[in-house]
């Protein structure tokens, strides 16, 4: 019997990224027991540490791990501000449509960091999320990720209206300005549709 259980566990670990699903469950549970954040545009943070399985051959955090950590930070963010439950109740799905990341300084083994996540805007099809990796050692922003979180089977405004219990307006064009292109049309320079 023990051999059968060990074989099943080995099969799971060989075919699935079990640690990803366990960590996801942990993040959801952690967010569930924290107080709800009422401000949809408020920045939220989640802590992390660079562990041995995060390292690449150069001894610092692997580039792919940044995106993985961003996944967990977004899960946490959506649970705390109510977007996850609202999208689930409305039958919507939140899917990464595009992302871009700028690496500014590597994170070293055992370095503590926090990921600060916030919604910077939305349009008729997607939320736009900014996530910053901030070193706890000196407060330096090690990486910045921008993500277009597509909403399938619904609209971002419908989800926000469900959560906020009132009509919301899209202020994306007014509050976001693309410094590189001198325009408020932020989508064209990073998120090609």
Secondary structure as GFF3:
##gff-version 3
##sequence-region A 1 193
A	DSSP	alpha_helix	2	15	.	.	.	ID=ss1
A	DSSP	alpha_helix	18	32	.	.	.	ID=ss2
A	DSSP	beta_strand	44	49	.	.	.	ID=ss3
A	DSSP	three_ten_helix	52	54	.	.	.	ID=ss4
A	DSSP	alpha_helix	63	81	.	.	.	ID=ss5
A	DSSP	alpha_helix	83	89	.	.	.	ID=ss6
A	DSSP	beta_strand	93	103	.	.	.	ID=ss7
A	DSSP	beta_strand	112	122	.	.	.	ID=ss8
A	DSSP	beta_strand	126	135	.	.	.	ID=ss9
A	DSSP	beta_strand	141	152	.	.	.	ID=ss10
A	DSSP	alpha_helix	156	164	.	.	.	ID=ss11
A	DSSP	alpha_helix	172	175	.	.	.	ID=ss12
A	DSSP	alpha_helix	187	190	.	.	.	ID=ss13
###
